[in-house]
């Protein structure tokens, strides 16, 4: 799954793993390579980077964190210490993360806020708040050049107006499609967990994902990755079918804009490399 030299002039994206087992996104542009989240063991993440065909992980430029749940930060401390790369997170995430990732040297710690845009090498990033049960949980918009815009929005119980504004220019969108509501309702989870997942601080359903996509759909949106699918409360088929149905319902009896390509981020293995 390696990339040819002509991809190096563009931002490229790959999900390394996705779901409650662990979440990790790999983004490369020129000499800059970053991870957004590192939610599995450092060893497994390094293995998946190699499996994805991106060469040695020692070239990693930074790790960026959305929030401090273990399926997003399990490997952050190990990788930061081993590769000696900076870690970017909100103050709230740093507060919650400290007990989960171990000591990270002060010179590698970067605190980010919601009112600024910052750069890591060839990439420009900005954070936006998500609605999740973690302190200062965020998603990210990553840019390289004006037209290369990647939006990552997972772990949010609702799709807010602020999220919509942040993602309306996305050319590639990675969005949570966590559960099928009926599978969640009739599944084996205890009531409190079902309520948490379906609540405003939980996770987007397949239908929620489809409606969110319609809100940010723009002429430049070329591809969508459905991420963070539940192993117990969703299937690839249900996610694809529900999202496509919601997207089609936005244009009844009218010609829809060009259809973005739709992908699913695999649970344990790297997904498809996408040129943003």
C-alpha positions as CSV (number, residue, x, y, z in Angstrom):
1,X,0.0,0.0,0.0
2,X,3.0,2.3,-0.5
3,X,2.7,5.6,-2.3
4,X,4.5,6.7,-5.4
5,X,6.6,9.8,-5.6
6,X,3.9,11.9,-7.3
7,X,1.9,11.8,-4.1
8,X,4.5,13.6,-2.1
9,X,3.4,17.0,-3.5
10,X,0.0,16.6,-1.8
11,X,-1.4,15.9,1.6
12,X,-2.3,12.2,2.0
13,X,-4.4,10.5,4.7
14,X,-4.7,7.0,6.0
15,X,-6.6,5.6,9.0
16,X,-4.3,3.2,10.8
17,X,-7.0,1.8,13.0
18,X,-10.5,2.9,14.1
19,X,-13.0,2.0,16.8
20,X,-13.1,1.3,20.5
21,X,-10.1,-1.1,20.0
22,X,-8.0,2.0,19.1
23,X,-8.0,5.1,16.9
24,X,-5.1,6.5,14.9
25,X,-4.9,8.7,11.8
26,X,-1.8,9.2,9.7
27,X,-1.3,12.4,7.7
28,X,1.6,13.2,5.4
29,X,2.6,16.3,3.4
30,X,6.1,16.7,2.0
31,X,8.5,16.1,4.8
32,X,5.8,16.4,7.5
33,X,4.1,13.3,9.0
34,X,1.7,13.5,12.0
35,X,-0.5,11.2,13.9
36,X,-3.9,12.3,15.1
37,X,-4.5,10.2,18.2
38,X,-2.5,7.1,19.1
39,X,-5.0,4.8,20.7
40,X,-3.3,1.4,20.8
41,X,0.1,0.2,22.0
42,X,3.1,2.0,20.5
43,X,4.3,-1.3,19.0
44,X,1.0,-1.9,17.2
45,X,0.9,1.6,15.8
46,X,4.4,1.3,14.5
47,X,3.5,-2.0,12.9
48,X,0.5,-0.5,11.2
49,X,2.6,2.4,9.9
50,X,4.9,-0.1,8.3
51,X,2.0,-2.1,7.1
52,X,0.6,1.0,5.4
53,X,3.8,1.4,3.5
54,X,4.9,4.7,4.9
55,X,8.5,3.7,5.8
56,X,10.1,4.2,9.2
57,X,8.0,5.9,11.9
58,X,11.1,7.6,13.1
59,X,10.3,10.4,10.6
60,X,7.1,11.3,12.5
61,X,6.8,15.0,13.2
62,X,4.2,15.1,15.9
63,X,1.3,13.5,17.7
64,X,-2.0,15.5,18.0
65,X,-4.7,14.4,20.4
66,X,-8.5,14.8,20.1
67,X,-9.3,13.8,23.7
68,X,-8.1,11.7,26.6
69,X,-10.0,8.4,26.3
70,X,-7.8,5.4,26.3
71,X,-8.8,4.3,22.8
72,X,-7.3,7.6,21.5
73,X,-4.2,8.0,23.8
74,X,-3.0,4.5,24.8
75,X,0.2,4.8,22.8
76,X,0.8,8.6,23.1
77,X,3.3,8.5,25.9
78,X,5.3,5.5,24.6
79,X,5.6,7.0,21.1
80,X,6.4,10.5,22.3
81,X,9.2,9.2,24.5
82,X,10.6,6.7,22.0
83,X,10.5,9.0,19.0
84,X,11.0,12.3,20.9
85,X,8.3,14.1,19.1
86,X,6.0,16.9,20.4
87,X,2.5,16.1,21.5
88,X,-0.3,18.7,20.9
89,X,-3.5,18.6,23.1
90,X,-5.9,21.0,24.8
91,X,-5.3,21.8,28.4
92,X,-8.3,19.7,29.3
93,X,-6.9,16.7,27.5
94,X,-3.5,17.2,29.1
95,X,-5.2,17.2,32.5
96,X,-7.1,13.9,31.9
97,X,-4.3,12.3,29.9
98,X,-1.5,12.6,32.5
99,X,-2.7,9.5,34.3
100,X,-3.0,7.4,31.1
101,X,0.2,8.2,29.2
102,X,2.9,8.6,31.8
103,X,5.5,11.4,31.9
104,X,6.1,13.3,28.7
105,X,9.0,15.8,28.9
106,X,8.0,19.4,29.2
107,X,9.8,20.4,26.1
108,X,7.6,18.0,24.1
109,X,4.3,19.2,25.5
110,X,2.2,21.7,23.4
111,X,-1.1,23.2,24.7
112,X,-3.5,24.1,21.9
113,X,-6.6,26.4,22.1
114,X,-9.7,26.7,20.0
115,X,-9.1,30.3,18.8
116,X,-5.8,29.8,16.9
117,X,-4.4,28.2,13.9
118,X,-0.9,26.7,14.2
119,X,1.5,24.9,12.0
120,X,3.5,21.6,12.1
121,X,5.9,21.7,9.3
122,X,4.0,21.8,6.0
123,X,0.6,21.4,7.7
124,X,-1.7,24.1,9.2
125,X,-4.1,22.9,11.9
126,X,-7.0,24.3,13.9
127,X,-9.2,22.6,16.5
128,X,-13.0,22.8,17.0
129,X,-15.0,21.5,20.0
130,X,-16.9,18.2,19.9
131,X,-19.8,17.1,22.2
132,X,-18.2,14.2,24.1
133,X,-17.7,13.1,27.7
134,X,-14.1,14.2,27.9
135,X,-12.6,17.5,28.9
136,X,-12.1,19.8,26.0
137,X,-12.7,17.1,23.4
138,X,-12.0,18.4,19.9
139,X,-11.8,17.6,16.2
140,X,-9.4,19.0,13.7
141,X,-9.2,20.7,10.3
142,X,-5.8,20.1,8.7
143,X,-4.7,22.2,5.7
144,X,-1.9,22.2,3.1
145,X,-2.3,24.9,0.5
146,X,-5.7,26.5,0.3
147,X,-7.5,23.7,-1.5
148,X,-6.2,20.8,0.4
149,X,-8.5,20.6,3.5
150,X,-9.0,17.5,5.7
151,X,-11.6,17.4,8.4
152,X,-11.6,14.9,11.2
153,X,-14.7,14.7,13.4
154,X,-15.2,11.7,15.6
155,X,-16.5,11.1,19.2
156,X,-19.4,13.5,19.4
157,X,-22.9,12.8,20.5
158,X,-24.3,15.5,18.3
159,X,-23.1,17.4,15.2
160,X,-23.1,21.0,16.3
161,X,-23.3,24.3,14.4
162,X,-19.7,25.0,15.4
163,X,-18.6,21.7,13.9
164,X,-20.6,22.4,10.7
165,X,-18.9,25.8,10.3
166,X,-15.4,24.3,10.9
167,X,-15.9,21.5,8.3
168,X,-17.8,23.3,5.5
169,X,-14.8,23.6,3.3
170,X,-13.5,20.0,3.7
171,X,-12.3,18.3,0.6
172,X,-11.8,15.0,2.5
173,X,-14.0,14.3,5.6
174,X,-13.4,11.7,8.2
175,X,-16.6,11.4,10.3
176,X,-17.9,9.1,13.0
177,X,-20.6,6.6,12.0
178,X,-20.6,4.8,15.3
179,X,-23.8,2.8,15.6
180,X,-27.1,1.6,14.2
181,X,-29.8,2.8,16.6
182,X,-31.8,-0.4,16.5
183,X,-28.7,-2.6,17.1
184,X,-27.8,-0.4,20.0
185,X,-31.3,-0.5,21.4
186,X,-31.7,-4.3,21.3
187,X,-28.0,-5.2,22.0
188,X,-26.4,-6.6,25.0
189,X,-25.0,-3.4,26.5
190,X,-26.4,-2.3,29.9
191,X,-28.9,0.5,29.9
192,X,-26.5,3.1,31.2
193,X,-24.0,2.4,28.4
194,X,-26.7,2.5,25.8
195,X,-27.8,5.9,27.1
196,X,-24.3,7.2,27.2
197,X,-23.6,6.2,23.6
198,X,-26.9,7.6,22.3
199,X,-26.7,10.8,24.4
200,X,-25.5,14.2,23.4
201,X,-22.0,13.5,24.9
202,X,-21.7,10.1,23.2
203,X,-21.4,9.0,19.6
204,X,-23.0,9.8,16.2
205,X,-25.2,7.1,14.7
206,X,-25.1,6.2,11.0
207,X,-28.1,8.4,10.3
208,X,-26.5,11.3,12.3
209,X,-23.4,10.9,10.1
210,X,-25.4,11.1,6.9
211,X,-27.2,14.2,8.0
212,X,-23.9,15.8,9.1
213,X,-22.4,15.1,5.7
214,X,-25.3,16.8,4.0
215,X,-24.7,19.9,6.2
216,X,-21.1,20.3,5.1
217,X,-21.5,18.9,1.5
218,X,-19.8,21.3,-0.8
219,X,-18.7,21.2,-4.5
220,X,-15.1,20.3,-3.4
221,X,-16.0,17.4,-1.1
222,X,-14.5,14.5,-2.9
223,X,-14.3,11.7,-0.4
224,X,-15.6,10.7,3.0
225,X,-14.3,8.1,5.5
226,X,-16.8,6.6,8.0
227,X,-14.9,6.0,11.2
228,X,-15.2,4.7,14.7
229,X,-17.8,2.0,13.8
230,X,-18.9,-0.1,16.8
231,X,-18.1,-3.7,16.6
232,X,-21.1,-4.7,18.7
233,X,-23.7,-2.1,17.4
234,X,-23.0,-1.6,13.8
235,X,-21.9,-3.3,10.5
236,X,-20.1,-2.0,7.5
237,X,-23.2,-2.7,5.4
238,X,-25.6,-0.8,7.7
239,X,-23.2,2.2,7.9
240,X,-22.9,2.4,4.2
241,X,-26.6,1.9,3.5
242,X,-27.8,4.4,6.1
243,X,-25.4,7.1,5.2
244,X,-26.1,6.7,1.5
245,X,-29.8,6.9,2.2
246,X,-29.5,10.0,4.2
247,X,-27.3,11.7,1.6
248,X,-29.8,10.8,-1.2
249,X,-32.7,12.1,0.8
250,X,-31.3,15.6,0.8
251,X,-32.0,15.9,-3.0
252,X,-35.5,14.4,-3.6
253,X,-36.5,14.7,-7.2
254,X,-33.6,16.9,-8.0
255,X,-30.1,16.4,-9.4
256,X,-27.6,15.9,-6.6
257,X,-24.1,17.4,-6.7
258,X,-21.4,15.0,-7.7
259,X,-21.3,12.1,-5.3
260,X,-18.2,11.9,-3.0
261,X,-16.5,8.6,-2.7
262,X,-17.4,6.8,0.5
263,X,-15.0,4.6,2.5
264,X,-15.0,2.9,5.8
265,X,-12.0,2.9,8.2
266,X,-11.1,-0.7,9.2
267,X,-11.0,-1.6,12.8
268,X,-7.6,-3.1,13.2
269,X,-5.7,-2.5,9.9
270,X,-4.7,0.5,7.8
271,X,-7.4,1.8,5.4
272,X,-7.1,3.2,1.9
273,X,-4.6,5.9,1.3
274,X,-6.4,9.0,0.1
275,X,-5.0,12.1,-1.6
276,X,-6.6,15.1,0.0
